[in-house]
Amino acid sequence: MNAKYNQLVAASAAGDVKLLEEIYISLLNDKMKLDKFFSMYLDKVGNKMDSENTDTNIWKLYRTKSTEYSELNHAITTANYYLNKHAKNV
């Protein structure tokens, strides 16, 4: 994720709108994949997730993916900001 975020910042600094759009689309695709993961994961193991015992492998994977999802949303918001910023400068 950090690699795409770094590419995003570099593309914005260079004013490369085409690359910004490509990264934005890639980030949206990654988000769709994570959305699908969460749907399937919760369907499969949701009933095994005990809210009182969160020190299990099921919860560890969920938290890892949740953190990844949060970082991805941040990158998408940043990409959207840069795209809007460069669109106003055109």
Protein Blocks (a to p, Z undefined) as FASTA:
>chain_A
ZZmmmmmmmmmmnopaklmmmmmmmmmmmmmmmmmmmmmmmmmmmmmmcfklmcbfklmm
mmmmmmmmmmmmmmmmmmmmmmmmmmmmZZ
